[in-house]
Amino acid sequence: MKRTAEMTLGIIGAVFYVFSVAFGILRLWMENNKGYLEDYMMENQSEFDLTSTDMTALEEMFSMNLAQGGILIVILPIIAIILGIVAMVLLKGNKRPVAAGIILIVTGVGYAIITLGGGILSGILYLIAGILCLARKPKTIIEG
């Protein structure tokens, strides 16, 4: 039995997780270069049309927001990508579709819960692929 739908959904989900990794790396870069970003905002203050009180409030909000879980946003999607690749290997040749389905479901749902819905789209794709792995049974040929 071909598992084209499951493979396609898994690959698309993994691509979305790659975007999450890129976002996490950008966020870590921004966290490590706060001085550069603050200087940029100060130099271009007239473009943003902000007063000095607005700038201080924006800087505080910016630094508070960046401090939350930067490295977690990089590590979790990498783990999800690795588990997705393991599931694709198990699916290839229809070796162990049940194990692949369980891995995809746990990864998709777990990531969406841990990130509080941040990875919901990729989680849904992994979930659908996992359900398809469990629901589709190979056709049995009855010889008689």
MONORHU-V212835 format. One record per helix or strand of 2 or more residues. SS is the DSSP state (helix for helix, strand for strand). FROM is the first residue (numbers start at 1). LEN is the number of residues. If there is no record, write none. Layout:
BEGIN
ss	from	len
SS	FROM	LEN
SS	FROM	LEN
END
This chain:
BEGIN
ss	from	len
helix	4	29
helix	34	10
helix	45	4
helix	52	15
helix	72	23
helix	97	18
helix	120	16
END
